[in-house]
């Protein structure tokens, strides 16, 4: 399942499903690892 958060405002956690919150956390982990490794790319 593809989760799209485009054009959505992050106002409170209740606005998102648990799957969307987990997606944000996983994305943050992935981006931090890429930054640390020096291989960031535009999305």
N, C-alpha and C positions, 0 to 999 in steps of 0.2 A: 504494500500500500504506500502510495506517495503522499507525503504530507506537505502541503503548501501553506506557508505562513505569509505569503506576499500580500501586501496591502492590508495587513491586520495590525492593530495597535495592541501593545502589551500593557494593559491597564491593571489587571489583577489575575492571579492564578486561576480563579474560578471561570475566567473567560476561555480557558483551554482544557482540552481533554487530557487525561493522563498520558496518552500516546504522544500528543503534541508536546507536552512538557518533557517527556523522555527524549523526544527527537531534538529539542533545543539543547538539552544537557549533552547528548551524544555529539551533536554538532560542535558545541563549545570545546569538548574534549579533543575532538579531531582537529579543530582549528588551532588550539593551543599547542598540540603536538607538532603540527606543521610549522608553526612559528618558531618553536624551539629548535626544530631540525633545519630551519632556514629554507624551507621549500614551500612557502605560501603561494597560493594561486588565487586569481580572481574567480569569483563565483557568479 
